[in-house]
């Protein structure tokens, strides 16, 4: 299936989730992440949920990482250049919702991608080789391509289903893991 059709299909499935179902999915995914990865002393880049797209809520994971002396960075999007920039996050950081509904830092220190140990990535669908389908602007593929070879890429998804993605390109970056409510996929 081509990405444009996968996006439509999965966005429709997500839109049908009740708030309670989305909360349970988020809790299960966060629990699997916490059990499987050691963020102690590591720098983790993660996304904050776009509520209108029913994204997985990773807010509680931030506090867990900070509690064990991990470092968290949150992205700020530039829609003119289709890039994201990671900013150091602390409990004092101010977040604002941008015009696209993305919570992002209003200020702070920029973190270099090469310094990031883990990147947690949103996605809509994925295949058996760890390639993902996102929203289609290429933000994360460009971001991941700037990370260190040692950086671990972790995708999070609402559903367990694997898809055939027929239109992968040279710019597409595979993930190392994908976490769903029911399974951890390692690629």
Secondary structure as the mmCIF struct_conf table of DSSP 4:
data_model
#
loop_
_struct_conf.conf_type_id
_struct_conf.id
_struct_conf.beg_label_comp_id
_struct_conf.beg_label_asym_id
_struct_conf.beg_label_seq_id
_struct_conf.end_label_comp_id
_struct_conf.end_label_asym_id
_struct_conf.end_label_seq_id
HELX_RH_AL_P HELX_RH_AL_P1 UNK A 3 UNK A 15
TURN_TY1_P TURN_TY1_P1 UNK A 16 UNK A 16
HELX_RH_AL_P HELX_RH_AL_P2 UNK A 19 UNK A 36
TURN_TY1_P TURN_TY1_P2 UNK A 40 UNK A 41
STRN STRN1 UNK A 43 UNK A 46
HELX_RH_3T_P HELX_RH_3T_P1 UNK A 51 UNK A 53
TURN_TY1_P TURN_TY1_P3 UNK A 54 UNK A 54
HELX_RH_AL_P HELX_RH_AL_P3 UNK A 59 UNK A 67
TURN_TY1_P TURN_TY1_P4 UNK A 68 UNK A 69
STRN STRN2 UNK A 71 UNK A 78
TURN_TY1_P TURN_TY1_P5 UNK A 79 UNK A 82
STRN STRN3 UNK A 83 UNK A 89
TURN_TY1_P TURN_TY1_P6 UNK A 91 UNK A 92
STRN STRN4 UNK A 95 UNK A 97
TURN_TY1_P TURN_TY1_P7 UNK A 99 UNK A 100
BEND BEND1 UNK A 101 UNK A 101
STRN STRN5 UNK A 103 UNK A 105
BEND BEND2 UNK A 106 UNK A 107
STRN STRN6 UNK A 110 UNK A 110
HELX_RH_3T_P HELX_RH_3T_P2 UNK A 113 UNK A 115
BEND BEND3 UNK A 117 UNK A 117
STRN STRN7 UNK A 118 UNK A 122
BEND BEND4 UNK A 124 UNK A 124
STRN STRN8 UNK A 125 UNK A 126
TURN_TY1_P TURN_TY1_P8 UNK A 128 UNK A 129
BEND BEND5 UNK A 130 UNK A 130
STRN STRN9 UNK A 132 UNK A 133
BEND BEND6 UNK A 135 UNK A 137
HELX_RH_AL_P HELX_RH_AL_P4 UNK A 139 UNK A 145
TURN_TY1_P TURN_TY1_P9 UNK A 146 UNK A 146
BEND BEND7 UNK A 147 UNK A 147
TURN_TY1_P TURN_TY1_P10 UNK A 149 UNK A 150
HELX_LH_PP_P HELX_LH_PP_P1 UNK A 151 UNK A 151
STRN STRN10 UNK A 152 UNK A 156
BEND BEND8 UNK A 158 UNK A 158
TURN_TY1_P TURN_TY1_P11 UNK A 166 UNK A 167
TURN_TY1_P TURN_TY1_P12 UNK A 170 UNK A 171
BEND BEND9 UNK A 176 UNK A 176
STRN STRN11 UNK A 177 UNK A 179
BEND BEND10 UNK A 181 UNK A 182
STRN STRN12 UNK A 184 UNK A 186
#
